[in-house]
Amino acid sequence: MFRYIVGWLFLAVSVVAQAAVPVCKSFSQQGREVTFHLDNGAAFQLKLCGQSVVRIWYSPDGKLQRLNSSFAVINEELEDVGVVNVNEEASCYEIFTPVLRIRVNKSPLKLQVFDKYQKLIFSDYGDGRTCEGEKKVEYKMLRRDEHFFGLGEKTGKLDRRGETYKMWNSDRPCYGVADDPLYKSIPFFMSNYRYGIFLDNTYKTEFKFGTESRDYYSFEAPGGEMIYYFMFGKDYKEIMGHYIGLTGKPIMPPKWALGFAQCRGMLTREDLTREIATGYRKRGIPCDIIYQDIGWTQNLQDFEWRKGNYENPKQMLADLKSQGFKVVVSQDPVISQSNKKQWQEADSLGYFVTDSTTGKTYDMPWPWGGNCGVVDFTKPEVADWWGAYQQKPINDGISGFWTDMGEPAWSNEEDVDRLVMKHHLGMHSEIHNVYGLTWDKVVKEQFEKRNPNRRVFQMTRAAYAGLQRYTFGWTGDSGNCDDVTQGWAQMANQIPVLLSAGLGLIPFTTTDISGYCGDIKDYSAMAELYTRWVQMGAFNPLSRIHHEGNNAVEPWLFGEEAEQNVKKAIELKYSLIPYIYTYAREAHDAGLPIMRPMFLEYPYDVETFDTDAQFMFGKELLIAPVVKKNAKTKNLYLPEGNWLNYNDKRTLYSGEQWLTVDAPLSCIPMFVKQGSIIPTMPVMNYIGEHPEYPVIFEVFPAVEGQSASFLLYEDEGTDLGYLKDEFLKTPINVKTTVEGFEIAISSREGSNYQLPSKRNMIFRFYVEKSPQKVVIAGKKQKKVKPEKLHDQENIFADAVIWSYDKEMQILNVLVPDSGEALEMSIIQ
């Protein structure tokens, strides 16, 4: 109670401290923009970006001028809004759209937004805002049953209510489950009252979700403009659609990036890289990527291979490519002073951030490489200079970059001396949070400029809203540094961190699988935790095994049992690549993450607000990783519908209930919704190893009279054709009837891309008895033994065949994939 009284007094004092309560005296209009002029000289502007999206700008001096254009927003005119009419009443102004009723009360100034049914959605609280010097605070009405989600990569529970968060990109090694801020700043959140807010301010903004009062929440900025966007939607997906409209679509990664990757802090040698590659292939554990950490360079950041560590890097890359491996190398955004030639070059060209107190290049301490100059990526001339350097290892044969330390490192809140840094576009207090973003923009644009029609792979640690246009992410240095085997809480918290990142438009991301922090002294003692890390990490869109220093974390080091369980988890992900890649396309089109909080799919089920230890993987799969030591069961929540245990394919559970299921170390609790189709493929050593692979549609039929469906997406996988309609979509539908099942393969959509080879489709049903027949156009199709059908899988068939494995209770129907429409019946 005391904190609420204090909060009320704080607000009351703030209001009294103002010379007078601002009153609207008049308004002016220019197209979509309506500016309300206040008696104290301030201006309050609304811009209709769309029927459901409003830009709100409060300017105490009335100038409505930005120092810099938005780093995040690239489109403010989302749709035609027609003629914007302002209705003036005695006490207020009102603006109507087909979706919203927007009211601006005159005295005192107060903004309220209603839906078209006159339900109040969003409202200022009290006088709505305070200004003290450069600091600006907005106060908003808080309902007793209101919950908040978002703000990107943040620790703690997904529901932000009752917590305070800051935006200041921070290097937090071995961060705990409640540390804030972290590496990325994404000031976008959503309310269960069906609206979202994006505060477009790059300073150290702060969000207080009911910590000062039960009646209001607030967001504030210590400098810059108070500009925020209000977005209304029927659900969270629609709100995210508005946000992607404002800030841009996520780029798609190369298909190989969805496989597994191996790394460690001291993975900076040719012999070790070759040894790891051999280890994976010898054991038949799938892997696509091997990373090289920052020590691969001769100097920071000359992009030269370290002498003595690499005998023949070009040959190494060629040899690894022949084995199916891609190599991704780290880069830092600095030039070491010990790298005299490049440092002097950048210094003479004025390409470094300067010290505002001396006018000279800022002398930045760095975790390695000695003191450095910080490259100023806000200066346009820097782009081509940096692009020429980073192209060198690309020409050698690397496949992408890992942009690390872009906060920049060692410039957290406590490092106030960094605030004297002056960038081309402004002082560090404004640029800090977007520094990594401006770097990632240069990396991506220079890559595409010098490597036409090739997808960039770039995984970044520090960024700001809008990063999805340039890069992918990872969640930084998690894990328990004091005792690595006690990192269970950190692993558990990575689930909400990853889910929240997805809500902030980072759909392609990963944790450092194994926890990154902590010396591994006893591999057998670490085996259980490592296994559970990999099982959870298998459902990260990007899956990277990584640990600090020279702590090796290859699967075969943790004992035979761990190796087999880890291999099983990795193979599971590889089998799901057709499913995952389809959802990768949806992430690009709609901004929806692959790894989804439960409430994203079930927004009206309040039980899903507290399901931080499980998630949806696409719409059809529910994943509940085990995150407790010695646990052999898992408590989880199943939402509406019926759900099958994906591990045995048959056990059926009713939804809308909590239950406890078996969870031995050999598996991860995983469920598929009844009425789903899951496209899979045979497990390979790496993605693309066998382009002629069959697509296996696992069918979990709907109840009688209803259908299961899936729209399979495919493209070339590494080029930019996906941006030019060069892709294919194959609609699949399976209807459950009284007699059995009706399978409908519709004609393939798309004409600008062709499959690399002929292939088969296999429809797999888990049924207790063999059907009587499979029929196409009244003609019975040939039944064969399971072994024969298996032998035919990778050989393009000339006719439909089917088999039933009585022991496994599996029905397979093999169909040559012609791309043409086909209908067939399974008669039970």
Secondary structure, 3 states (H helix, E strand, C coil): CHHHHHHHHHHHHHHHHCCCCCCEEEEEEECCEEEEEECCCCEEEEEECCCCEEEEEEECCCCCCCCCCCCCCCCCCCCCCCCCCEEECCCEEEEECCCEEEEEECCCCEEEEEECCCCEEEEEEEEEEEEECCEEEEEEECCCCCCEEECCCCCCCCCCCCCEEECCCCCCCCCCCCCCCCCEECCEEEECCCEEEEECCCCCCEEECCCCCCCEEEEEECCCCEEEEEEECCCHHHHHHHHHHHHCCCCCCCHHHHCEEECCCCCCCHHHHHHHHHHHHHHCCCCCEEEECHHHECCCCCCCECCCCCCCHHHHHHHHHHCCCEEEEEECCEEECCCHHHHHHHHHHCCECEECCCCCECCECCCCCCCEEEECCCCCCHHHHHHHHHHHHHHHCCCEEEECCCCCCCCCCCCHHHHHEEECCEEHHHHHHHHHHHHHHHHHHHHHHHCCCCCCCEEECCEECCHHHCCEEECCCCCCCCCHHHCHHHHHHHHHHHHHHHHCCCCCEECEEEEECCCCCCHHHHHHHHHHHHHHHCCCCCEEEEECCCCCCCHHHHCHHHHHHHHHHHHHHHHCHHHHHHHHHHHHHHCCCCEECHHHHCCCCHHHHHCCCCEEECCCEEECCCCCCCCCEEEEEECCCEEEECCCCCCEEECCEEEEEECCCCCCCEEEECCEEEEECCCCCCCCCCCCCCEEEEEECCCCCCEEEEEEEEECCCCCHHHHCCEEEEEEEEEECCCEEEEEECCCECCCCCCCCCCEEEEEEECCCCCCEEEECCEECEECCHHHHHHHCCCCCCCCEEEEECCCCEEEEEEECCCCCEEEEEEC
